């Protein structure tokens, strides 16, 4: 590689799957994983799946996403706000 060529890092999108009834300890572990992905320079896609009748209360899922935003402090950027698509909600977080 010559001096003019720069080494590029490919940015991967790592996915973290959660449920609406997640406990605080499990959520802390997932946030730690998300933070690790962001520190490595990757994007993190958080997907919440609803099963059965859970879909009638999507506001519970949005509260979990708000909690994730509060727990993730530092240098990150929400690329795609939480959005309900069918029976799941997705959000994409990117490093700054």
N, C-alpha and C positions, 0 to 999 in steps of 0.2 A: 504494500500500500504506500503510495507516495504521500508527501506532506500535505498536498492540497486535498486529498481525500480525507473525509472525516468519518470516523466510525459511528454508525448510526445504531441506536438501540430500537428494536421493534417494541412498540407499545401493545401489550396484550390486554384483553378485557377479562378480568377474573370475576367469576360469578359466586355470590354468596346467597344461599337460599335460606329463608326464614319463614316462620309461621306467625299468624297473628297472636297466638297465645304463648309467645316465647317468654321465658322467665328472665329476670334481670341478669342473673349470672350467665346464662347462655347468650344473652344479647351482648354482654360485656366481652365475651369470648369472640363473638362474630365481629364486633367493632375492632378488637385487637387484630383480627385477620385482615379486615379492611384497611386499617392503618398500615399494616405490613405491606400489603399490595401497593398502596399509594407511595410508601417510602421507597419501594423498588422501582417506581416510575411507571407502574401499570395503572390502568383504570379499573374501577371496581363497579360491578353491576349487582345491585341488591334486588333480589326477586322475592316477593312474598306470595306464597300460594295459599289459596282458600280452598277448603274442602267442604262439600255439603252445604249446610246452611250458613256457614261462616260468611259467605259472600253478601248476605243481607245487611251486614254491619261493616262496610269498608272504612268507616271512620276509626274503628279500633286499629286497623292497619295503618292509617295515616298517623295516629298517635305514636305508633312504634317507629315510623320513619322520622317523626319530629324528635323522638328520643335519640335516635341514631345521630341526627344532626347536632344535638346538644353534646353527646358523648365524643363526637369527632371534632376536636378542636385542633387548630393548626393550619397548615398550608394545604388546603384542598379546595376544590371548586365543584359545586353541583352542576354537572353538565346537562342532566335531564332531571327535572323535578319529578317526584313520585306521580305516576300516572296509572290509572286503572285500565287494564286491557283484558277483557274477558274475565277469567277467574284468577288473575294475578295482578299485582302492582309492581312496577319496575322503577328503579331510580339508578342513574349512572353518576358516579363520582369520579373526578379526575384530579390528579395532582396539579399544583400551580407551577 
